[in-house]
Amino acid sequence: MSKIVKYSKLFCFTLLILSVLVFSGCKGKKTEEKQPAVEENVFSMDALKPILGEAREDNSGIVDVTGDANELIIAYRYYDVDLKDYDDGLVRDLSPKIVALYREFKTLDRAVFQIAVNDPEIPGKWKSYVSFAVNRKLIEELEWSNLLTADFFRNVIDLKRFD
């Protein structure tokens, strides 16, 4: 009789351990399923500042952002130290940042840039300068590392200049 009791206790103990393992495995899967999916592309100021920079009185960078992966609208300030050749300086500043933006955010299709520049006549004042759009197809087609200023403005989409 003692062998039967001994084996039944061993059987019950084994069954208990297996039950605990099975239920803990199931519980872990439920926990994973309940966690919300992390948004792949969060187009917030905090996410974009490391790529585009943070605008300050004497520093180029992002001022505001709205939109989503289909069309992102970026308000950007370009600070030109010598207050001349805004086009050349803007292209040198912004081209690598645009490429980095598309490299970081794989689902981004179209980005509209609204550029303001520092006013040479009134220190601390910003004025609208140019707006344009780019899309993923354009990013993939152009050779951005050797892009000349004239080529940049000839290839961007919906170019508008402000005086």
C-alpha positions as CSV (number, residue, x, y, z in Angstrom):
1,M,0.0,0.0,0.0
2,S,2.8,2.4,0.7
3,K,4.1,2.0,-2.9
4,I,0.8,3.0,-4.3
5,V,0.6,6.0,-2.0
6,K,4.1,6.9,-2.9
7,Y,3.5,6.7,-6.6
8,S,0.2,8.5,-6.4
9,K,1.9,11.4,-4.5
10,L,4.6,11.4,-7.1
11,F,2.0,11.4,-9.9
12,C,0.1,14.3,-8.3
13,F,3.2,16.3,-7.7
14,T,4.3,15.8,-11.4
15,L,0.8,16.7,-12.5
16,L,0.9,19.8,-10.4
17,I,4.2,20.9,-11.8
18,L,3.1,20.4,-15.4
19,S,-0.1,22.3,-14.7
20,V,1.8,25.2,-13.3
21,L,4.2,25.2,-16.3
22,V,1.3,25.1,-18.8
23,F,-0.7,27.8,-17.2
24,S,2.3,30.1,-16.7
25,G,3.2,29.7,-20.4
26,C,-0.4,30.6,-21.3
27,K,-0.4,33.5,-19.0
28,G,2.8,34.9,-20.6
29,K,1.3,34.8,-24.0
30,K,-1.8,36.6,-22.8
31,T,0.4,39.3,-21.4
32,E,2.2,39.7,-24.6
33,E,-1.0,39.9,-26.6
34,K,-2.5,42.6,-24.3
35,Q,0.4,44.9,-24.7
36,P,-0.4,47.7,-27.2
37,A,1.5,47.6,-30.4
38,V,4.2,50.3,-30.4
39,E,3.7,52.9,-33.2
40,E,6.5,52.4,-35.7
41,N,6.6,56.1,-36.7
42,V,5.8,58.7,-34.1
43,F,6.1,62.1,-35.8
44,S,6.6,64.3,-32.8
45,M,8.9,67.1,-32.1
46,D,10.9,64.9,-29.7
47,A,11.3,62.2,-32.4
48,L,12.3,64.7,-35.1
49,K,14.7,67.0,-33.1
50,P,17.6,64.6,-33.2
51,I,17.4,64.5,-37.0
52,L,16.4,68.0,-37.9
53,G,17.8,69.9,-35.0
54,E,16.1,72.2,-32.5
55,A,15.5,75.8,-33.7
56,R,16.8,78.6,-31.5
57,E,17.6,82.2,-32.0
58,D,21.0,81.3,-33.5
59,N,20.4,77.7,-34.6
60,S,18.6,76.1,-37.5
61,G,16.0,73.4,-36.7
62,I,12.5,72.3,-36.4
63,V,9.8,74.6,-35.0
64,D,6.6,72.6,-35.4
65,V,5.3,69.4,-37.0
66,T,1.9,68.1,-38.0
67,G,0.6,65.3,-40.1
68,D,1.3,61.6,-40.5
69,A,3.3,59.2,-42.7
70,N,1.2,60.2,-45.8
71,E,2.1,63.9,-45.5
72,L,4.2,65.4,-42.8
73,I,4.3,69.2,-42.5
74,I,7.5,70.5,-41.0
75,A,8.0,74.2,-40.0
76,Y,11.7,74.7,-40.1
77,R,13.9,77.7,-39.3
78,Y,17.1,78.2,-41.2
79,Y,19.6,80.5,-39.4
80,D,22.1,82.0,-41.8
81,V,25.1,83.4,-40.0
82,D,26.4,85.7,-42.8
83,L,22.8,86.7,-43.9
84,K,23.5,86.0,-47.6
85,D,23.3,83.1,-49.9
86,Y,20.3,81.7,-48.1
87,D,19.7,79.1,-50.9
88,D,23.2,77.6,-50.8
89,G,23.3,77.5,-47.0
90,L,19.8,76.0,-46.7
91,V,20.6,73.2,-49.1
92,R,23.9,72.4,-47.4
93,D,22.1,72.4,-44.0
94,L,18.9,70.6,-44.9
95,S,19.8,68.0,-47.6
96,P,21.5,65.6,-45.3
97,K,18.8,66.0,-42.7
98,I,16.1,65.2,-45.3
99,V,17.9,62.0,-46.2
100,A,18.3,61.1,-42.6
101,L,14.6,61.7,-42.0
102,Y,13.6,59.2,-44.7
103,R,16.2,56.7,-43.5
104,E,14.9,56.8,-40.0
105,F,11.2,56.8,-40.8
106,K,10.7,54.0,-43.3
107,T,6.9,54.6,-43.9
108,L,7.2,58.3,-44.5
109,D,6.0,59.2,-48.0
110,R,5.7,63.0,-48.4
111,A,7.2,65.7,-46.3
112,V,6.4,69.4,-46.8
113,F,9.0,71.9,-45.5
114,Q,7.9,75.4,-44.6
115,I,11.2,77.4,-44.2
116,A,11.6,80.6,-42.4
117,V,14.9,82.5,-42.3
118,N,16.4,85.1,-40.0
119,D,15.7,88.6,-41.2
120,P,18.9,90.5,-42.0
121,E,17.3,93.8,-41.3
122,I,15.8,92.9,-37.9
123,P,17.8,90.6,-35.6
124,G,15.6,88.0,-33.9
125,K,12.9,88.3,-36.5
126,W,12.0,85.4,-38.8
127,K,10.4,85.6,-42.2
128,S,8.9,83.1,-44.5
129,Y,11.4,82.2,-47.2
130,V,10.4,79.1,-49.2
131,S,8.2,76.0,-49.0
132,F,8.6,72.7,-50.9
133,A,7.8,69.0,-50.6
134,V,9.7,65.9,-51.1
135,N,8.6,62.3,-51.3
136,R,10.2,58.9,-51.0
137,K,10.5,58.4,-54.7
138,L,12.4,61.7,-55.1
139,I,14.7,60.7,-52.1
140,E,15.5,57.4,-53.8
141,E,16.1,58.9,-57.3
142,L,18.4,61.8,-56.4
143,E,22.1,61.6,-55.5
144,W,21.8,63.8,-52.4
145,S,25.5,63.8,-51.4
146,N,26.5,65.7,-54.6
147,L,23.3,67.8,-55.0
148,L,23.9,71.4,-56.2
149,T,21.6,74.2,-55.0
150,A,20.0,74.7,-58.4
151,D,19.4,70.9,-58.7
152,F,17.8,70.8,-55.3
153,F,15.3,73.5,-56.1
154,R,14.6,72.2,-59.6
155,N,13.8,68.7,-58.2
156,V,11.7,69.5,-55.1
157,I,7.9,69.4,-55.4
158,D,5.5,72.4,-55.1
159,L,8.3,74.9,-54.7
160,K,7.0,78.3,-53.5
161,R,9.2,81.3,-52.7
162,F,8.2,84.2,-50.5
163,D,9.6,87.7,-50.6
